[in-house]
Amino acid sequence: MDSAFWHARKISDKGVIYPAATARLGFLVDRPEGPGRAVTARRLGGGCRVMRRLSPQPTSPVEASATMTTRVFGIPMSLRFRGQTAREGVLLRGPAGWGEFSPFPEYGPAECARWLACAREAAFEGWPDPVRSTIPVNATIPAVPAARAFELAKASGCGTAKIKVAERGQDFAADLARVEAVRDALGPAGKIRVDANGGWDVDEAVLRLKELNRFTLEYAEQPCPSLDELAQVRRRVDVPIAADESIRKAEDPLRVRAAEAADIAVVKVQPLGGVRAALRVVEACGLPAVVSSAVETSVGLAAGLALAAALPELPYACGLGTMSLLTGDVVADSLTPVAGAIAVRRPEVDEAALARFEIESPKWVRRMEEAAACLAR
């Protein structure tokens, strides 16, 4: 593999690219970090900045190749989700264990760099100590027909469900039927949240959420694409608003609170650059957090669990019960919910399981190299 990839190991837990927010998070202060360590800031194209910590970790391609393994995987999905029918990515193995690099196809190198920083953290540094041993999780209900939504919610064993709405090509009647079916499955004590993935404009969101709230919504996730739109919707509805894309895809994830655009922060460990980086974003945002997955294997989910386990407070069920969206896994003992919760643990990659889904893909080598180049600048 090209040496550019190995530069990723030099990125510290602060090695996350945020063009505007890093100064406010304190990432840009050069300071010593103990024997043999120093933190420096460097500027990327477009005004991005990234922190690098030079540490005793192996820094040459030869040293790194002696301690790291990379494996590319492709796992068919059980249901079409976000337009995807398979989940692909790369598993990295370093001294601290396995990490996952699986950015979605539409993401460019700068965004992918955060995902690579997360994988590097898992492989070379490990994670902070947990403050809880189990994580409550929600069922994830894709934009499926109402009857199937009922079945999925009933079979999940979870008391909370997140339901996809505003799917392209579907009408609002399908959304209403889906949410009603899940309410029937969970009963009056169950908690329901909807996720529009930015699919509505302001007026649509206000109208739709008022109608959907007849089923008592816990919150609505990313009803509109922009911060300004979220803030407008939040002022006009009684449903709490959660920000997802406005945090994980933003140049400045802290603007959500400043704009008074959300009541809840949805955080995903890969897009934010790792457990430590995500913890800092949550602290700086000052909003209650829900940890959600990017539909990863159990290797990636373990990082999400580590984040949820390390948060000082966890008032909501997390969106980490997503293994049912994949037809297989790369471990023998998948991170699946039991009675609506997942025990905090880090399963090992199983060679037999991985062999079923291992693929050759120059595309993924190229994506890693491009992401690593962003981190190394």
N, C-alpha and C positions, 0 to 999 in steps of 0.2 A: 504494500500500500504506500502511496505517496506520503512523504514526510509531513506534508501540510496537515494531515489528519492528526498526527501525534501532538501538534501544538495545542490541541484542545486540552491536554492534561495540565497545561500550565494555568488554566483559568481557575481562579479561586472560587469560593462560594459566593463571591461578589461579582463573578464574571458573567453578568447578564446585561444585554444591550437594551438600554432605555434611552432614546435620544434626549428626552427632556427631564426625566424623573430622577436620574442618577444623582445629580447634585443634591436634591432634596433628601434623598435617602442616605447621603453621606458616603457615596461610593467613590467620590473623586478626590478624596484627601489622601495624598501620598504619606505613608507612615510605615515605620518598621513593624514587622510582625514576628519578631523573635529571631533566633539565630538562623542565618542563611535565608531569611525571608524579607521580601520588600514588596510593597504594593505600588504599582504605577498605573497611571491613566493614559490611555491612548485614544486618539480620535479616529473614528471610522468615517467612510463616505456618508454624505447626507447629514453630518452633524452627530452621528452616533458616537458614543464613547463606551469603552469596555475596560473593566479592571482586570489586571493580571497580577497574580501573586507568584513570585519565583520561590519555589519551595524545595525541600529535600526530595520530593517525588522524582522519579526518573524523567529526564527531559529529552534525551536523544531518541531517535527512532529505534536504535538497536536496543536500548534499555527498555523502552516501552513495549516493543514487540515481544520481549521476553516475559512480560507480565500481563499482556492484554490479548484477548481473543475476540474476533468479530464474526458474527454469524447473521446472515440475512434470512428473514422468514416471511412467509405469506400465508395467511390463514383466512379461508372463506368465512364470510359472515352468515349468521343464521337468518338474518333479515337485512334488507337493504337499509342503510343508515347513512344520512348525510350524503346520499348519492353513491355511497361506496358499497361494493359487494364483496370486498376482501380487505383485510387489514395487513399492511406490509410494514417492515421496519428492519432495524438492525439491533442485535443484542451485543453488548460490549462486556467483556469480562476483564476485570482488573483485580488488584490485591484486595479490595474491599467487597467484591462480589460482582453481580451482574447488573448492568444498566440497560435501559431501552431508549433507542432513538427512533421515533416513528412519527415525524411531522406529516401532516396531510399533504396531498399532492400539490395543492395550490400555493403552498408557502415557499417564499423565496429564501435565499441564503441567510439574510439577516434574521428573519424569524426562526429559521432552522437552527441558527447558532444557539438560541436559548434552549432548544430541545437537546442539542448536543451537550451543552453545559450541564443539563440535568443528568444525562447518561453518564457523563464523566464524574460528576459528584457521587453517583451511586457506585461506580466501578472503582474509584480511587480514594474517596473520602468517607463513605458511609453517611449516616444520618444522625441528627440529634437524638438524645434519649427521649423516649415516649413519656407522656404523663397520663396515658390511659391505655388499657390493654384490648379494648374492643371499640369498634367504630359502627354506630348505627348507620344504615344505608337505605336509600330509596330504590324502588323498582324504577327502571327506565322503560317507558312505553313508547315505541316508535309510532310513526304516523300510519298505523294499521287500521283495518276496519274495526268497528266497535266490538264485534263478537270476539275477535282476536285480542283486543285490548283487555277485555274482561278476563279472558283466560290467562293472559300474561300477568295481570295484576293479582289474580287469585292464586296463581301458582308461585308467585315470588316469595310469599311468606313475609313480606315487608308491610309495615303500617303506613308507609309514605310512598307515593308514586309521583314521578315526573313524567309529564305527558307532552309529546311533541305536537305542536299546532302550527298553523300557518304554513303547512307544507306546500311547496309549489305544485300546481296542478290539482289541488284539492280545494273544495269549497268549505265555508265555515260550518255548514251543516254537518260535515264529517267530523270537524273538531268538536262540536257540541255533542254529537253522539258518542265520540270516543271518551270525552271527559265524563259524560253521564255513566257510561259503562264502567269506567274505573271507580267512580263513586259508588256504584252498586256493588262492585267487587270488594271494595275496602270497608264499606259500611260508613255510618255517620262519624265514627271515631277516627277513621283514616284521614291522613293529610294528603292533599293534592296540590301540586304545583305545575304550572304549564311553562313551556319553553318555545318561544316563537322564533328564536335565532334571528332576530331583527327583521322579521318578515312583514311587519305592518308599518303603516305610517301613523302619525299621531292620532288622527281622528278614528282610523280603523281600530287602533289599539284601545282607545278609550271605550268605544262601542263594544268591541269584542270582550274586553275584560269585564265590563259591567254585566254582559250576558253570561259569561262563564262563571262569574262569581256567585251565581245562584247555587253552584255546587260547592261553595265555600273554599276559595283558593288560599293556600298558605302564602304563596307569592307568585309573581309572574317574572320569568327570566327573559331578559333582553327582548322586550316586545318590539323595539324599534332599533335601527342601526346606530344612530348618533347619540352622543351625550345630551345635546340640546333637546332632542326628541324625547329621550328618557325622562329628562327633568320635566318637560311639559306634561307627559303622561302621568308622572308621579304626582303632580299637583292636581290632577283632575280625576283620579280614581282612588278608591279606598283599599285597593289591593297593594300590598308591599311590592316594590320593584327590586329585582336582583339584576346586577350587571355581570355579564360573562365576557362576551367579545370586547366590550368597552374597557375591560381590564387586561385580558390576555393578549389582545391584538393591538393595544394602544401604544403609541410612542411614550405617553406618560400615564401609567395606570393609576396614578394618584388623583387625576383630574376628576374622577367619578365623585369623590366626596366633596371636592371644592365646588363642583357644579350642582351639588345637591340632587344628583341624578338617580341615586339608588339608596335603598335601605339595607341591602345585603350584597356582599362581594362573593361572587363565585370564582374560585381559584383552582387552576389546574397546574400541576407541578411541572410538567414538561414545558408548556408554553411560557412559564414564568422563570425557567432556568434552574430549577432544582428546589429542594426542600428549604434550604436556608434563605434563598432569594425570595421564595414565596412567603415565608414567615415574615420577612422584612416588609414586603408589600402589604400584607394583612395588618401588621402593626401600624404602618404609616397611613393606611386608609382609614383605620379606626372604625370599620364597619364589621358587624357579625359576618363570619365566613362560612361558606359551604365549600367543601373540597369535592371536586368532580373529576371524572376520568376523561381521557381522550380516546376511549375505547381501546385500551392497551391489553397486552398479555398480562399474566400475573406478575411478570417482572416489572412492568411499568406501574401496575396497580400497587405493588409493594411500596413504591415511592410515594404514591398518593396517600396510602395508609400511614406512612411515616410522617407526612405533613399533617394529616388529621390528628395523629397521635401526639404530635408536638405542640399543637395550638393550645394556648392557655385556656381558651373556652371553645366549646363546640355545641352551640345551641340547636343546630339543625342536623337532620340526617344528611349523610353525604352521598354524592352520586358516584360511588365506587363499586356498586354491584352490577357491573356491566359485562361480566364474563359470559352471560347467557347470550350476548349478541354475537359471539364468536362460536364457530363449530368445533374448536379445539384450543389447545393451549400448549405452551412449551415447558410446562412443569407437570409433575404427576399429581400434585395436590393443589388444585387451583384455588384462588382466593374468591370463593363464592360465599354468599350470605347464608347464615343459619339463623332462623328466627329473626330475620331483619337486621343482622349485624355480622361483621367480619372481624375475626380475631387478628390482632396486629402481629404479623410474622413476615418472614422473608423466605419464600420457598425457593429451592434450588432448581435450576434448569435441569430437566431430565433429557438425557441424550436420545432416548428412544422417542420421546414425545417431540423433541425438536426435529429429529430426522424426518418425521412425517410432513413437516411444513417448511423445511429449509429449501431455499431457492437460490439460484445464481442471478444476480442483478447488477450489472455495471452502473445502472442508474443510481442505486443506493450508495455505491462507492463514491460516485461523483457528488451526490448530495452531501455526504459527510465531509468530503474534501472542501467543498465550497463553504459549508458551515464552519469548518475548522479554520479556513482562511479568514473569515470574519472575526473569529475569536482571537486569532493570532496577531492581528494588526495592532 
